[in-house]
Amino acid sequence: MTIGERRKPARAVPNQQKLVAGIGCGSAASAGEIIALVNACLAESGLHASALLAIASHQRKHDAQQLYAASAHFGVPLRLLSDADLAPATPSPSVLTHVGLPAIAEAVAAAAGPLLLGKRKSAHATCALAACGSDFDPTQFGRAALYPSSSAAMASSTLDTSRAGP
């Protein structure tokens, strides 16, 4: 935003229309980066976080704790989609090289409904917003993401706790 430029006020989304944020991210993405990117996308669209029904990503991100943290921040479920669930989207050479799929953020979002905002990028993440119809049920979209209970996650938590001191 430049000096003197006015930010569009956030507008409420009609009750019958809700949003899904499709997220693609690398392992270096933090929860804070994803949250900031989603907020920036909402602001660019003039929308409020209360319109979000779900955050969604590809099933290969089932252990991406930053996605769980972002969905918890917004108070919405994290839904994971398989290759077959993805909608066609504008191919990204970078995503194709690293993931073997043409796109993630837009393909995930577009599986929920028409894109309201195409892919936006931060350093390590992408986000796209899609409109969902009034009959959209996030429990029927992709599959539920279950917080990983891996030994690595527990070891990290134990290490953080032990650093905290008595």
C-alpha positions as CSV (number, residue, x, y, z in Angstrom):
1,M,0.0,0.0,0.0
2,T,1.4,3.4,-0.9
3,I,1.1,6.6,1.1
4,G,-2.3,8.1,0.6
5,E,-3.8,4.9,-0.8
6,R,-7.0,3.8,1.1
7,R,-7.4,0.2,2.0
8,K,-10.8,-1.2,1.1
9,P,-12.9,-1.8,4.2
10,A,-13.4,-5.5,5.0
11,R,-16.9,-6.4,3.8
12,A,-18.9,-9.2,5.3
13,V,-19.6,-12.1,3.0
14,P,-23.3,-12.9,2.6
15,N,-24.5,-15.7,4.9
16,Q,-25.0,-18.0,2.0
17,Q,-21.4,-17.5,0.7
18,K,-18.3,-18.7,2.6
19,L,-14.7,-19.1,1.7
20,V,-12.0,-21.8,1.5
21,A,-8.4,-20.8,1.6
22,G,-6.2,-23.1,-0.5
23,I,-2.7,-23.2,0.8
24,G,0.5,-24.5,-0.7
25,C,3.7,-24.2,1.4
26,G,7.2,-25.4,1.7
27,S,8.7,-26.8,4.9
28,A,10.3,-23.5,5.7
29,A,6.9,-21.7,5.9
30,S,5.9,-20.8,9.4
31,A,2.4,-20.6,10.8
32,G,2.9,-16.9,11.2
33,E,3.7,-16.6,7.5
34,I,0.7,-18.6,6.5
35,I,-1.6,-16.6,8.8
36,A,-0.2,-13.3,7.5
37,L,-0.7,-14.4,3.9
38,V,-4.3,-15.5,4.4
39,N,-5.0,-12.2,6.2
40,A,-3.4,-10.3,3.3
41,C,-5.5,-12.2,0.8
42,L,-8.7,-11.5,2.7
43,A,-7.8,-7.8,3.0
44,E,-7.0,-7.6,-0.7
45,S,-10.4,-9.1,-1.4
46,G,-12.1,-6.8,1.1
47,L,-13.3,-9.8,3.1
48,H,-13.2,-10.8,6.8
49,A,-11.7,-14.0,8.4
50,S,-15.2,-14.9,9.7
51,A,-16.0,-15.9,6.1
52,L,-13.5,-18.8,6.2
53,L,-15.1,-22.2,6.4
54,A,-11.8,-24.2,6.0
55,I,-8.1,-24.1,5.2
56,A,-7.2,-26.7,2.7
57,S,-4.1,-28.2,1.2
58,H,-2.7,-31.3,-0.5
59,Q,-2.7,-34.5,1.5
60,R,1.1,-34.7,1.3
61,K,1.0,-31.8,3.9
62,H,-0.7,-34.1,6.5
63,D,2.2,-33.5,8.9
64,A,2.7,-29.8,8.3
65,Q,2.2,-28.4,11.8
66,Q,2.2,-24.8,10.5
67,L,-1.0,-25.6,8.6
68,Y,-2.7,-27.0,11.8
69,A,-1.6,-23.9,13.7
70,A,-3.0,-21.6,10.9
71,S,-6.3,-23.4,10.9
72,A,-6.5,-23.2,14.7
73,H,-5.7,-19.5,14.5
74,F,-8.7,-19.0,12.3
75,G,-10.9,-21.5,14.1
76,V,-11.6,-23.6,11.0
77,P,-10.8,-27.2,10.1
78,L,-7.8,-28.2,8.0
79,R,-9.0,-30.3,5.0
80,L,-6.6,-32.3,2.9
81,L,-7.2,-33.2,-0.8
82,S,-5.8,-36.0,-2.9
83,D,-4.4,-35.6,-6.4
84,A,-7.8,-36.8,-7.8
85,D,-9.7,-34.1,-5.7
86,L,-7.7,-31.1,-7.2
87,A,-9.4,-28.9,-9.7
88,P,-7.6,-27.8,-12.9
89,A,-5.5,-24.7,-12.3
90,T,-2.9,-22.6,-14.0
91,P,0.3,-24.6,-14.0
92,S,3.2,-23.4,-11.9
93,P,6.6,-24.6,-13.2
94,S,8.0,-24.3,-9.6
95,V,5.3,-26.5,-8.1
96,L,5.5,-29.0,-11.0
97,T,9.3,-29.3,-10.4
98,H,9.1,-29.6,-6.6
99,V,5.8,-31.5,-6.1
100,G,5.1,-33.1,-9.5
101,L,1.6,-31.4,-9.7
102,P,0.7,-28.4,-11.8
103,A,-0.6,-26.3,-8.9
104,I,-1.6,-26.6,-5.2
105,A,-3.2,-23.4,-3.8
106,E,-5.4,-22.6,-6.7
107,A,-6.2,-26.3,-7.4
108,V,-7.2,-26.9,-3.8
109,A,-9.3,-23.7,-3.5
110,A,-11.0,-24.2,-6.9
111,A,-12.1,-27.7,-5.8
112,A,-14.3,-25.9,-3.3
113,G,-15.8,-23.4,-5.7
114,P,-15.0,-20.5,-8.0
115,L,-11.9,-18.6,-7.3
116,L,-12.4,-15.2,-5.7
117,L,-8.7,-14.5,-5.6
118,G,-6.0,-16.3,-7.5
119,K,-2.7,-17.4,-6.0
120,R,-0.8,-15.0,-4.0
121,K,2.7,-15.7,-2.8
122,S,4.8,-15.1,0.3
123,A,8.4,-16.3,0.8
124,H,7.4,-19.9,1.4
125,A,3.7,-20.2,0.9
126,T,0.9,-19.6,-1.6
127,C,-2.8,-18.9,-1.0
128,A,-5.9,-18.7,-3.2
129,L,-9.5,-18.0,-2.0
130,A,-12.6,-19.7,-3.4
131,A,-16.3,-19.0,-2.8
132,C,-18.4,-21.8,-1.5
133,G,-22.1,-22.2,-2.1
134,S,-24.6,-22.1,0.8
135,D,-24.8,-25.9,0.7
136,F,-21.0,-26.4,1.0
137,D,-20.1,-28.8,3.7
138,P,-16.4,-28.8,4.7
139,T,-16.8,-32.2,6.3
140,Q,-17.4,-33.6,2.8
141,F,-14.5,-31.7,1.3
142,G,-11.3,-33.7,1.0
143,R,-10.6,-35.5,4.2
144,A,-10.2,-34.4,7.8
145,A,-6.6,-33.6,8.8
146,L,-5.6,-35.3,12.0
147,Y,-2.9,-33.5,14.0
148,P,0.3,-35.6,13.6
149,S,1.3,-37.4,16.7
150,S,4.7,-38.4,15.4
151,S,7.6,-39.0,17.7
152,A,9.4,-36.1,16.0
153,A,6.6,-33.7,17.0
154,M,6.7,-35.0,20.6
155,A,10.5,-34.8,20.7
156,S,10.3,-31.2,19.5
157,S,7.6,-30.4,22.1
158,T,9.7,-32.1,24.9
159,L,12.8,-30.2,23.8
160,D,10.9,-26.8,23.9
161,T,9.5,-27.7,27.3
162,S,12.9,-28.6,28.7
163,R,14.3,-25.3,27.4
164,A,11.6,-23.3,29.2
165,G,13.2,-24.0,32.6
166,P,11.7,-24.9,35.9
